[in-house]
Amino acid sequence: MDVTFPPERRFTTRSGQAMRLRPIRPEDVPNLFAFRERVSRESLRMRYFTPRRRLTEELARHLCTVDFRDRAAFVASPLESDTIHGIGRYERDTPRSAEVAFIVEDALQGQGIGPALLERLAEHARGQGIDRFTAVVLCENTPMLTVLRNSPFRPQVTVEGDCAFVKLDLTVLAGPAARPAARGLASAPLRRLTSPA
């Protein structure tokens, strides 16, 4: 697969930790397995609607190998390593729309990683001709719904049964005043990484 990897971005968590938002790579398979081991069954249930824990090698390779056109994924990592602390991804489902989802390891939830991943995904998706994100979220997943509702992308939320269906308008350009949750997001040079979700 001929892939042009998008650039990294740096951001600061709410606790003051500097982190990178970097494109996922095929070499991240071991990092993805390690990440999944640190995520609780409850967080997996909120993300996948089932507390599945098993991740096969084939699925891991699929999740780490994306074209950054119709499928894209970014991970949150420390400045000094490729450890994965959060993953955000989208998959195009119509020419101008994609489904988005992300998951953050329990120890770092509430630190602004989710909003930063969402903004990075939106920035990249707009460059690929995508102007709408959709998401399906369990109604009990209050943290995820809060991230989506507080985004600058004019969220529309409808509820059916146990699920909330969210639409985000990516044509809204998130200026500095409109994106307090992801402040500190900045460009950084892409360096060789010797390294889902």
Secondary structure by P-SEA (a helix, b strand, c coil): cccbbbbbbbbbcccbbbbbbccccccaaaaaaaaaaaccaaaaaaacccccccccaaaaaaaaccccccbbbbbbbcccccccccccccccccccbbbbbccccccccccaaaaaaaaaaaaaaaaacccbbbbbbcccaaaaaaaaaacccbbbbbbcccbbbbbbbcccccccccccccccccccccccccccc
